[in-house]
Amino acid sequence: MHDSDSSIALLDMFLQNHITITNLTITTLFISSFMIYIYHLNCYRTHTTFTCTNLEDLQNAMATNDIVVFETTEGTFQVELFTEKMPITCGNFIDLVDRKFYDGLYIHRIVPEFCIQFGCPFALDPHVYYGTLEHDDLGKGSGPSDTTFKACDGKEHTRDEEGNIEDELIKGISNEKGTLSMANSGEPDTGGSQFFINVKDNKHLDWFNGSSESYHPVFGKIIKGYDDVVEKIEKVEINAEQPVNPIKIISIRMV
């Protein structure tokens, strides 16, 4: 047997005996490289620079959904947006966040065991109670009219003359406790800037449930701060569904 043949035979034996380890090693190296690539891509996409010190940080960096921080006078909580499943609704919301549309608005409606609602552009006065004659428009406002925004799938959409967007009806995403859902007037395609937090399971609001004629698409869920912030907001003293002591949205920012 020639030396070259011996080398080939030895190599073949090595490969046969170590094929499982080799495949595992290659797979591990590939996954590691891919995770690092996604990490850097995500940091670039969100214009955020930070250092990953453990696997949890790296997994958070790889998250395909966007994270939003809500800062209120009652505390801070975080929301994960369903950007892949709800690209239009999330794109509309992210555009309003980038415009700082929500900054300085007040929570204008709290219904215990039901919802916490905000996002009305007329809710700038903390002393106007929801539904009173002092300000008939309170609770009826929407997004900026005739403006465009880019959905999370890259497609461009236009709000109508009243600032509303089309209903994004994706079956299976339910109005469960802790989720964010689009508010509307009860008519189709009348959601715009207003949304609410479900403080209990409100599955009767699901468009696919058939219990209600009003469709309320869910586009996110609270992942941090529900127990110590959101529940506290739900339990404040109210008058005509508005907090007696005003609760202000200081800012909403993408992470």
C-alpha positions as a Markdown table, in Angstrom:
| # | Residue | x | y | z |
|---|---|---|---|---|
| 1 | Met | 0.0 | 0.0 | 0.0 |
| 2 | His | 1.3 | 3.4 | -1.0 |
| 3 | Asp | 1.8 | 6.1 | 1.6 |
| 4 | Ser | -1.0 | 8.1 | 0.0 |
| 5 | Asp | -3.3 | 5.1 | 0.2 |
| 6 | Ser | -2.4 | 4.7 | 3.9 |
| 7 | Ser | -3.1 | 8.3 | 4.5 |
| 8 | Ile | -6.5 | 8.1 | 2.8 |
| 9 | Ala | -7.4 | 5.0 | 4.8 |
| 10 | Leu | -6.4 | 6.6 | 8.1 |
| 11 | Leu | -8.4 | 9.7 | 7.2 |
| 12 | Asp | -11.4 | 7.6 | 6.3 |
| 13 | Met | -11.2 | 5.7 | 9.6 |
| 14 | Phe | -10.9 | 8.9 | 11.5 |
| 15 | Leu | -14.0 | 10.4 | 9.8 |
| 16 | Gln | -16.0 | 7.2 | 10.4 |
| 17 | Asn | -15.2 | 7.2 | 14.1 |
| 18 | His | -15.6 | 10.9 | 14.6 |
| 19 | Ile | -18.4 | 11.8 | 12.2 |
| 20 | Thr | -20.9 | 12.4 | 15.0 |
| 21 | Ile | -18.6 | 14.7 | 16.9 |
| 22 | Thr | -17.6 | 16.5 | 13.7 |
| 23 | Asn | -21.2 | 17.1 | 12.7 |
| 24 | Leu | -22.0 | 18.3 | 16.2 |
| 25 | Thr | -18.9 | 20.6 | 16.2 |
| 26 | Ile | -19.8 | 22.1 | 12.8 |
| 27 | Thr | -23.4 | 22.6 | 13.8 |
| 28 | Thr | -22.3 | 24.3 | 17.0 |
| 29 | Leu | -19.9 | 26.6 | 15.2 |
| 30 | Phe | -22.5 | 27.5 | 12.7 |
| 31 | Ile | -25.2 | 28.2 | 15.3 |
| 32 | Ser | -22.7 | 30.3 | 17.3 |
| 33 | Ser | -21.6 | 32.3 | 14.3 |
| 34 | Phe | -25.2 | 32.8 | 13.3 |
| 35 | Met | -26.2 | 34.0 | 16.7 |
| 36 | Ile | -23.3 | 36.5 | 16.7 |
| 37 | Tyr | -24.3 | 37.8 | 13.3 |
| 38 | Ile | -28.0 | 38.2 | 14.3 |
| 39 | Tyr | -26.8 | 40.0 | 17.5 |
| 40 | His | -24.9 | 42.6 | 15.5 |
| 41 | Leu | -27.7 | 42.9 | 13.0 |
| 42 | Asn | -30.2 | 43.5 | 15.7 |
| 43 | Cys | -28.0 | 46.1 | 17.4 |
| 44 | Tyr | -27.7 | 47.9 | 14.1 |
| 45 | Arg | -31.4 | 47.7 | 13.4 |
| 46 | Thr | -32.4 | 49.2 | 16.7 |
| 47 | His | -29.6 | 51.7 | 16.8 |
| 48 | Thr | -28.7 | 50.3 | 20.3 |
| 49 | Thr | -25.3 | 49.5 | 21.5 |
| 50 | Phe | -24.8 | 47.3 | 24.5 |
| 51 | Thr | -22.6 | 44.4 | 25.7 |
| 52 | Cys | -24.0 | 40.9 | 26.0 |
| 53 | Thr | -22.7 | 39.3 | 29.2 |
| 54 | Asn | -24.7 | 36.1 | 29.2 |
| 55 | Leu | -26.9 | 33.9 | 27.1 |
| 56 | Glu | -30.1 | 35.6 | 28.1 |
| 57 | Asp | -28.7 | 39.0 | 26.8 |
| 58 | Leu | -27.8 | 37.3 | 23.6 |
| 59 | Gln | -31.2 | 35.7 | 23.2 |
| 60 | Asn | -32.9 | 39.0 | 23.8 |
| 61 | Ala | -30.7 | 40.6 | 21.1 |
| 62 | Met | -31.8 | 37.9 | 18.7 |
| 63 | Ala | -35.5 | 38.5 | 19.4 |
| 64 | Thr | -37.3 | 39.2 | 16.1 |
| 65 | Asn | -40.1 | 41.2 | 17.9 |
| 66 | Asp | -39.4 | 44.8 | 19.0 |
| 67 | Ile | -39.5 | 45.8 | 22.7 |
| 68 | Val | -41.1 | 49.0 | 23.8 |
| 69 | Val | -40.6 | 50.8 | 27.2 |
| 70 | Phe | -43.6 | 52.8 | 28.6 |
| 71 | Glu | -42.6 | 55.4 | 31.1 |
| 72 | Thr | -45.6 | 56.7 | 33.2 |
| 73 | Thr | -46.0 | 58.7 | 36.3 |
| 74 | Glu | -46.9 | 55.4 | 38.0 |
| 75 | Gly | -43.8 | 53.5 | 36.9 |
| 76 | Thr | -42.3 | 51.8 | 33.9 |
| 77 | Phe | -43.3 | 48.6 | 32.0 |
| 78 | Gln | -42.2 | 46.9 | 28.9 |
| 79 | Val | -44.1 | 45.5 | 25.9 |
| 80 | Glu | -43.2 | 43.0 | 23.2 |
| 81 | Leu | -44.7 | 43.9 | 19.9 |
| 82 | Phe | -45.9 | 41.2 | 17.5 |
| 83 | Thr | -44.1 | 42.7 | 14.6 |
| 84 | Glu | -44.0 | 39.5 | 12.5 |
| 85 | Lys | -47.6 | 38.5 | 12.9 |
| 86 | Met | -49.1 | 42.0 | 13.0 |
| 87 | Pro | -46.8 | 44.1 | 10.7 |
| 88 | Ile | -49.4 | 46.8 | 9.8 |
| 89 | Thr | -50.7 | 47.5 | 13.3 |
| 90 | Cys | -47.2 | 47.4 | 14.8 |
| 91 | Gly | -45.8 | 49.5 | 12.0 |
| 92 | Asn | -48.5 | 52.1 | 12.7 |
| 93 | Phe | -47.7 | 52.1 | 16.5 |
| 94 | Ile | -43.9 | 52.3 | 16.0 |
| 95 | Asp | -44.3 | 55.2 | 13.6 |
| 96 | Leu | -46.4 | 57.1 | 16.2 |
| 97 | Val | -43.8 | 56.2 | 18.9 |
| 98 | Asp | -41.0 | 57.6 | 16.6 |
| 99 | Arg | -43.1 | 60.8 | 16.1 |
| 100 | Lys | -43.4 | 61.0 | 20.0 |
| 101 | Phe | -47.1 | 61.2 | 19.4 |
| 102 | Tyr | -47.9 | 59.6 | 22.9 |
| 103 | Asp | -45.5 | 61.7 | 24.9 |
| 104 | Gly | -47.4 | 63.9 | 27.4 |
| 105 | Leu | -50.8 | 62.3 | 27.0 |
| 106 | Tyr | -52.8 | 61.1 | 29.9 |
| 107 | Ile | -54.6 | 57.8 | 30.5 |
| 108 | His | -58.2 | 58.8 | 29.8 |
| 109 | Arg | -60.0 | 55.6 | 30.6 |
| 110 | Ile | -59.7 | 52.9 | 33.3 |
| 111 | Val | -62.4 | 50.2 | 33.7 |
| 112 | Pro | -61.4 | 47.8 | 36.5 |
| 113 | Glu | -61.5 | 44.1 | 35.5 |
| 114 | Phe | -61.6 | 45.2 | 31.9 |
| 115 | Cys | -59.1 | 47.6 | 30.4 |
| 116 | Ile | -56.8 | 50.6 | 30.6 |
| 117 | Gln | -57.1 | 52.8 | 27.6 |
| 118 | Phe | -54.9 | 55.6 | 26.3 |
| 119 | Gly | -53.5 | 57.2 | 23.1 |
| 120 | Cys | -56.2 | 59.8 | 22.4 |
| 121 | Pro | -54.5 | 63.0 | 21.2 |
| 122 | Phe | -57.1 | 65.1 | 23.0 |
| 123 | Ala | -56.1 | 63.7 | 26.3 |
| 124 | Leu | -53.8 | 66.5 | 27.1 |
| 125 | Asp | -55.8 | 68.0 | 29.9 |
| 126 | Pro | -55.6 | 65.8 | 33.1 |
| 127 | His | -58.7 | 67.4 | 34.6 |
| 128 | Val | -61.2 | 66.6 | 31.8 |
| 129 | Tyr | -63.2 | 63.5 | 32.6 |
| 130 | Tyr | -63.9 | 61.0 | 30.0 |
| 131 | Gly | -67.3 | 61.3 | 28.3 |
| 132 | Thr | -68.3 | 64.7 | 29.9 |
| 133 | Leu | -69.5 | 67.7 | 28.0 |
| 134 | Glu | -66.3 | 69.6 | 28.9 |
| 135 | His | -64.6 | 68.0 | 26.0 |
| 136 | Asp | -66.7 | 65.8 | 23.7 |
| 137 | Asp | -63.7 | 64.8 | 21.6 |
| 138 | Leu | -61.9 | 63.2 | 24.5 |
| 139 | Gly | -61.6 | 59.5 | 23.7 |
| 140 | Lys | -62.5 | 60.0 | 20.1 |
| 141 | Gly | -59.1 | 61.1 | 18.7 |
| 142 | Ser | -57.0 | 59.1 | 16.3 |
| 143 | Gly | -53.6 | 59.3 | 14.6 |
| 144 | Pro | -52.4 | 62.0 | 12.2 |
| 145 | Ser | -54.6 | 62.2 | 9.2 |
| 146 | Asp | -53.5 | 61.3 | 5.7 |
| 147 | Thr | -50.0 | 60.3 | 6.8 |
| 148 | Thr | -48.0 | 57.4 | 5.6 |
| 149 | Phe | -46.0 | 54.8 | 7.7 |
| 150 | Lys | -44.0 | 51.7 | 6.9 |
| 151 | Ala | -45.3 | 48.4 | 8.1 |
| 152 | Cys | -42.9 | 46.0 | 9.7 |
| 153 | Asp | -42.8 | 44.0 | 6.5 |
| 154 | Gly | -41.5 | 47.0 | 4.6 |
| 155 | Lys | -44.7 | 47.9 | 2.8 |
| 156 | Glu | -46.0 | 51.5 | 3.0 |
| 157 | His | -49.5 | 52.3 | 4.2 |
| 158 | Thr | -51.5 | 55.5 | 4.5 |
| 159 | Arg | -53.8 | 56.5 | 7.3 |
| 160 | Asp | -57.2 | 57.8 | 6.2 |
| 161 | Glu | -58.5 | 61.4 | 6.6 |
| 162 | Glu | -59.4 | 60.6 | 10.2 |
| 163 | Gly | -56.0 | 59.0 | 11.0 |
| 164 | Asn | -57.3 | 55.4 | 11.0 |
| 165 | Ile | -55.7 | 52.3 | 9.6 |
| 166 | Glu | -57.2 | 49.0 | 8.3 |
| 167 | Asp | -58.1 | 46.3 | 10.7 |
| 168 | Glu | -55.4 | 43.6 | 10.7 |
| 169 | Leu | -57.3 | 40.4 | 11.4 |
| 170 | Ile | -55.0 | 37.6 | 12.2 |
| 171 | Lys | -56.8 | 34.6 | 13.7 |
| 172 | Gly | -55.5 | 33.1 | 16.9 |
| 173 | Ile | -54.1 | 36.2 | 18.7 |
| 174 | Ser | -56.5 | 36.6 | 21.6 |
| 175 | Asn | -57.4 | 39.5 | 23.9 |
| 176 | Glu | -55.8 | 37.9 | 26.9 |
| 177 | Lys | -54.8 | 39.5 | 30.1 |
| 178 | Gly | -51.7 | 41.6 | 29.7 |
| 179 | Thr | -52.0 | 42.1 | 25.9 |
| 180 | Leu | -52.3 | 45.4 | 24.0 |
| 181 | Ser | -55.2 | 45.7 | 21.6 |
| 182 | Met | -56.4 | 48.3 | 19.2 |
| 183 | Ala | -59.3 | 50.5 | 20.3 |
| 184 | Asn | -61.9 | 51.7 | 17.8 |
| 185 | Ser | -65.3 | 53.3 | 17.5 |
| 186 | Gly | -67.0 | 49.9 | 17.0 |
| 187 | Glu | -67.0 | 50.2 | 13.2 |
| 188 | Pro | -64.5 | 48.4 | 10.9 |
| 189 | Asp | -61.2 | 50.1 | 10.1 |
| 190 | Thr | -61.6 | 52.8 | 12.8 |
| 191 | Gly | -58.5 | 52.0 | 14.8 |
| 192 | Gly | -55.7 | 54.6 | 14.8 |
| 193 | Ser | -53.6 | 55.8 | 17.7 |
| 194 | Gln | -55.7 | 54.5 | 20.7 |
| 195 | Phe | -55.1 | 51.2 | 22.3 |
| 196 | Phe | -55.9 | 49.4 | 25.6 |
| 197 | Ile | -54.3 | 47.0 | 27.9 |
| 198 | Asn | -56.5 | 44.0 | 28.7 |
| 199 | Val | -56.4 | 43.6 | 32.5 |
| 200 | Lys | -58.3 | 40.3 | 32.3 |
| 201 | Asp | -59.1 | 37.8 | 29.6 |
| 202 | Asn | -61.5 | 39.6 | 27.2 |
| 203 | Lys | -61.8 | 36.9 | 24.6 |
| 204 | His | -65.3 | 38.2 | 23.6 |
| 205 | Leu | -63.4 | 41.1 | 21.9 |
| 206 | Asp | -61.7 | 38.7 | 19.5 |
| 207 | Trp | -62.9 | 39.2 | 16.0 |
| 208 | Phe | -62.8 | 35.5 | 15.4 |
| 209 | Asn | -64.9 | 34.8 | 18.6 |
| 210 | Gly | -68.1 | 36.0 | 17.1 |
| 211 | Ser | -69.3 | 37.4 | 20.4 |
| 212 | Ser | -68.9 | 41.0 | 19.4 |
| 213 | Glu | -69.3 | 43.1 | 16.2 |
| 214 | Ser | -66.4 | 45.2 | 17.2 |
| 215 | Tyr | -63.0 | 43.9 | 16.1 |
| 216 | His | -60.0 | 44.6 | 18.4 |
| 217 | Pro | -56.7 | 43.2 | 16.9 |
| 218 | Val | -54.0 | 42.4 | 19.5 |
| 219 | Phe | -50.5 | 43.5 | 18.6 |
| 220 | Gly | -48.4 | 43.1 | 21.7 |
| 221 | Lys | -48.1 | 41.9 | 25.3 |
| 222 | Ile | -46.6 | 43.2 | 28.5 |
| 223 | Ile | -43.4 | 41.3 | 29.4 |
| 224 | Lys | -42.2 | 43.3 | 32.4 |
| 225 | Gly | -43.8 | 45.5 | 35.0 |
| 226 | Tyr | -47.4 | 44.2 | 34.9 |
| 227 | Asp | -47.7 | 43.2 | 38.5 |
| 228 | Asp | -46.1 | 46.2 | 40.1 |
| 229 | Val | -47.1 | 49.0 | 37.6 |
| 230 | Val | -50.1 | 48.0 | 35.5 |
| 231 | Glu | -52.1 | 46.4 | 38.3 |
| 232 | Lys | -51.4 | 49.5 | 40.4 |
| 233 | Ile | -52.8 | 51.7 | 37.6 |
| 234 | Glu | -55.9 | 49.6 | 37.3 |
| 235 | Lys | -56.7 | 50.0 | 41.0 |
| 236 | Val | -56.4 | 53.8 | 41.3 |
| 237 | Glu | -59.5 | 55.8 | 42.2 |
| 238 | Ile | -61.5 | 56.8 | 39.2 |
| 239 | Asn | -64.4 | 59.2 | 38.3 |
| 240 | Ala | -66.3 | 58.6 | 35.1 |
| 241 | Glu | -63.7 | 56.0 | 34.1 |
| 242 | Gln | -60.8 | 58.5 | 34.4 |
| 243 | Pro | -58.2 | 58.6 | 37.2 |
| 244 | Val | -58.9 | 61.1 | 39.9 |
| 245 | Asn | -55.2 | 61.6 | 40.2 |
| 246 | Pro | -54.0 | 62.0 | 36.6 |
| 247 | Ile | -51.6 | 59.4 | 35.2 |
| 248 | Lys | -49.3 | 60.7 | 32.5 |
| 249 | Ile | -47.5 | 58.9 | 29.7 |
| 250 | Ile | -44.1 | 60.5 | 30.0 |
| 251 | Ser | -42.7 | 58.7 | 27.0 |
| 252 | Ile | -42.8 | 55.5 | 24.9 |
| 253 | Arg | -39.5 | 54.4 | 23.4 |
| 254 | Met | -38.2 | 51.5 | 21.4 |
| 255 | Val | -35.5 | 49.5 | 23.0 |
